[in-house]
Amino acid sequence: MQVANGNTDSMYNISSETELVQVQASLKDSVRRLLLVLQEEDDDDRSRLMLIRTIHQLQSLGIAYHFHQEIRGILLSLHQQQQQQHRQHHLDLHSAALLFRMLRGLGIPASTGGTVSCFI
C-alpha cells in the first residue's frame, strides 16, 4: 500500500503495520506543528483566518479528534483575546461564523455580540 504525505512527488511505501503506525504518527506531528506555527503567528489577521479555516478543514475531514487538545487551546485563546482586549478580529462573515460554531461546539459560551454582530 502507498500513502501520500501531502507532496505528490514522494510516496510512502508501506509494507507492514508498524510502518503504517509510524507514518500516521509522522503525519499527525506535521499537522500539530502546522497548528503551532499558525498559533504563534496569531497577531497577524491573515494567520488567524488561516488557523480558523485549517481547524474547519480538519473537522470536515473527520480527523479533528486527533488534535482535540490543540484545537481547544487555540479556540480558547482566540476567544479570550476577543473578550479581554475587546477587539474585533478582522474576520469575514464566513470565518466569524466558523469561529462561533466551533466555540459553541466545544461548549465555550460565545455570544453573537462578540463574534458576528458586526455583520448584522
N, C-alpha and C positions, 0 to 999 in steps of 0.2 A: 504494500500500500504506500502511496505517496501523499504527503500533505504539504501544501504551500505555506510558507512562513510570511506571506504578505508581499514578498518580492517574487515577481514572475520568473526571474532568472534562476532562482535557486529553489530546489525542492528537497524535502527530507525523504530519504529512502528508509522507510521504517520496516524492519524485519522482525521485530519482537515487541511484545507488550511492554517490556521495560523501556525500550527506546521510545515508544508512544507516550508513556508517562513522562519521560524526560522532555520530550518535545512539548507536551502540554504545559509542563511547568515552566519551560522557557518562554512560551507564548504568553502565559499569564504574567510572568515577570515583566515582559515587554510592555504589556498593557498597563501594569502598575506603574512602571517608570514613566509612561506617557502621561498618566493621570497626575503623577507627582510633578512632572515638568510643567504641565499646564496650570497646576495649582500654584506653583512657585511664581509663575508669571501672571498671577491673579490681578495685579494692579492695572494691567492692560485690558481695556474693554474687549478687544478682539480675542484675547486669550480666554476671557471669561465666557464669551459666546461659544468659542470652540469647546471649552470644557463642558458647558451645558449640553451642547449638541453631541459630544462624544459620549457622555453618560446616557443620553437618549438612545444613541445607536447601540450601545451595549445592552440596554433594556430591550430594544427592538429585536436584537439578535438572540435574546434569551440567555445571555451569559453574564448579566449584571450580578447575579447572585455570587459569582466567584469573587467579586470586588465590593461586596456589600459594606464592609467596614470603611474602605476608602471613599466610596460614594457618599455614605452617610456623613463622614467627616467633612468632605468637600461641600456638601449641601448645607450642613450646619454652619460652616464657616461663611458661606455666601449669605446665608440668612442673618447671621449675627452681624456681619458687616453692614448689611442693609438696616438692621434695627438700631445698632449703636451709633452709626455715623449719620443716620437719617439721609443717606444719599441714595439717589436713584441711579442704578446702573443704566448705562445706555444700551438697553436691550430692545430688540424689535419685538413686535407683538408675539411672534412665534416662540422666540426664546423666553419671553416673560411668561407665556402660558406653559411652556415646558417646565420652567423652574417652579412655578406654582404647583403644577401637577405632581412633580417629583417630591417637593416638600410635603405636600399633603399625603402622598403615597407612603412616605416614611413616618407619618404621624407627627410631623413638625407643624405646629399651628401657624400657618401662613395665612395672612389676610389678603383679600384682593386689593385693599388700600395700599399695601406696600409693594405689590408686585405688578398688577395690571391696571390699576386705576387711571394711570396717565393716558391710557388708550380709550377710556370710556368717555 
